Amino acid sequence: MKFILTKKQFDFLITLDNVNNFILKHSFENNNAIFFVDDISSFQDIIYFNVVECGMDKEGAINSKGKQIYAVYDELLSQI
């Protein structure tokens, strides 16, 4: 499936653990990143895993990184 994010969102997304494993190819056009993912379900799971692992504090509250992850996740969901 094809996804489009801003370059800034994409640059953040690929810093998350194991996300690169799901991106088949990508390109940049007009400050946007266009990329393809084959296994969408596992891709979503790994993004959520990143929320749990590094997007929450010890009490389970969403921290600023978690908010960034959710913003990108919401954008990706809107394209499915």
Protein Blocks (a to p, Z undefined) as FASTA:
>chain_A
ZZdddfklmmmmmmpghklmmmmbdcdeehiacdddfblmlmmmmmmmmmmmmmccfkop
acfklmmmmmmmmmmmmmZZ
